[in-house]
Amino acid sequence: MIFTVDEQLQKMINTIFLKSRQTYGSPRIHAELKAQGVEISRQRVARLMKKWGMVAKMQRLFKTTTRVNKKQSVAPNLLQQNFTATTPNSKWVADISYIRTLEGWLYIAVILDLFSRKGVELSMSESLKTPLVVDALEHALQRRNPSFPLQHHSDRGCQYTSTVFQRLLAIMALFVV
């Protein structure tokens, strides 16, 4: 059986495309073909891929973790960009981050002490819901047993402005920043 040039190219392009788990677009496939010694223009690779319905999957590398709940009241910013503390456990800052794993996204809530610049507590979850930040704060309070008043500063995400989290802050007599 004799293959046309396009059929040979289709086989090579398809092999590279599948090997990349369908993430390579025409520029990367062109570079790979060039590395294999195949003389072809990037425009032709793009045209052939379009003809064969080969579209690269885009990986979403950024995940939004801060969603503001406009119905919740926002606490005043008492910290005012003063990220220094003269005593331990007087100012804590908190935030949420995430890591992509083979099993999906893993969310991490972290609390740092501005005095030592070290982590007070972290909490991990597969969910980006309020219990993630509540768990981190409860464990931080148990671990450090801080004296009050303690300023707790975070972004204005819905986890931190939620009723449950705000009640915890009120119960612990924290000044929300």
JOBEL-V273274 format. One record per residue. N is the residue number from 1. RES is the residue in one small letter. PSI is psi in degrees with one decimal (none if undefined). Layout:
BEGIN
N|RES|PSI + N|RES|PSI
END
This chain:
BEGIN
1|m|133.5 + 2|i|129.9 + 3|f|140.9 + 4|t|167.7 + 5|v|-43.8 + 6|d|-37.8 + 7|e|-38.0 + 8|q|-42.8 + 9|l|-38.8 + 10|q|-42.5 + 11|k|-44.0 + 12|m|-46.0 + 13|i|-42.7 + 14|n|-39.5 + 15|t|-46.3 + 16|i|-42.4 + 17|f|-45.6 + 18|l|-37.5 + 19|k|-31.3 + 20|s|9.2 + 21|r|37.8 + 22|q|30.8 + 23|t|-15.2 + 24|y|132.9 + 25|g|-171.1 + 26|s|-37.1 + 27|p|-43.6 + 28|r|-39.0 + 29|i|-40.0 + 30|h|-44.7 + 31|a|-40.0 + 32|e|-42.7 + 33|l|-41.9 + 34|k|-41.1 + 35|a|-27.8 + 36|q|0.7 + 37|g|13.3 + 38|v|125.3 + 39|e|108.4 + 40|i|147.5 + 41|s|154.9 + 42|r|-35.7 + 43|q|-37.9 + 44|r|-40.0 + 45|v|-45.1 + 46|a|-44.4 + 47|r|-43.3 + 48|l|-41.5 + 49|m|-40.5 + 50|k|-42.1 + 51|k|-37.5 + 52|w|2.8 + 53|g|28.3 + 54|m|109.1 + 55|v|127.0 + 56|a|138.6 + 57|k|131.8 + 58|m|131.4 + 59|q|130.6 + 60|r|109.5 + 61|l|-18.7 + 62|f|135.2 + 63|k|126.5 + 64|t|125.3 + 65|t|-17.4 + 66|t|108.3 + 67|r|119.3 + 68|v|130.3 + 69|n|106.4 + 70|k|-17.1 + 71|k|-24.1 + 72|q|144.7 + 73|s|148.1 + 74|v|132.2 + 75|a|150.6 + 76|p|149.6 + 77|n|88.0 + 78|l|-23.7 + 79|l|-35.6 + 80|q|46.9 + 81|q|14.5 + 82|n|90.4 + 83|f|42.8 + 84|t|152.1 + 85|a|142.2 + 86|t|-15.9 + 87|t|153.0 + 88|p|150.8 + 89|n|30.5 + 90|s|-28.0 + 91|k|121.0 + 92|w|143.2 + 93|v|147.4 + 94|a|149.8 + 95|d|168.3 + 96|i|137.6 + 97|s|-176.5 + 98|y|155.6 + 99|i|134.5 + 100|r|127.6 + 101|t|174.9 + 102|l|-22.9 + 103|e|3.2 + 104|g|-162.4 + 105|w|140.6 + 106|l|122.7 + 107|y|140.4 + 108|i|122.8 + 109|a|127.5 + 110|v|140.6 + 111|i|127.5 + 112|l|145.0 + 113|d|122.5 + 114|l|-20.2 + 115|f|-52.3 + 116|s|-15.1 + 117|r|25.6 + 118|k|158.9 + 119|g|134.1 + 120|v|-44.2 + 121|e|154.9 + 122|l|151.9 + 123|s|140.6 + 124|m|147.3 + 125|s|157.0 + 126|e|-7.9 + 127|s|145.3 + 128|l|32.8 + 129|k|171.9 + 130|t|-39.7 + 131|p|-24.7 + 132|l|-48.7 + 133|v|-32.0 + 134|v|-45.0 + 135|d|-44.3 + 136|a|-44.5 + 137|l|-42.9 + 138|e|-44.5 + 139|h|-36.7 + 140|a|-42.4 + 141|l|-40.2 + 142|q|-41.4 + 143|r|-44.1 + 144|r|-26.2 + 145|n|61.2 + 146|p|157.1 + 147|s|157.9 + 148|f|151.4 + 149|p|147.8 + 150|l|126.3 + 151|q|129.4 + 152|h|117.0 + 153|h|133.0 + 154|s|177.8 + 155|d|-173.7 + 156|r|30.1 + 157|g|157.5 + 158|c|-25.2 + 159|q|-39.5 + 160|y|-23.8 + 161|t|3.1 + 162|s|155.5 + 163|t|-40.9 + 164|v|-47.2 + 165|f|-41.2 + 166|q|-37.7 + 167|r|-40.9 + 168|l|-43.4 + 169|l|-41.1 + 170|a|-41.6 + 171|i|-40.6 + 172|m|3.0 + 173|a|37.9 + 174|l|148.6 + 175|f|114.5 + 176|v|129.7 + 177|v|none
END
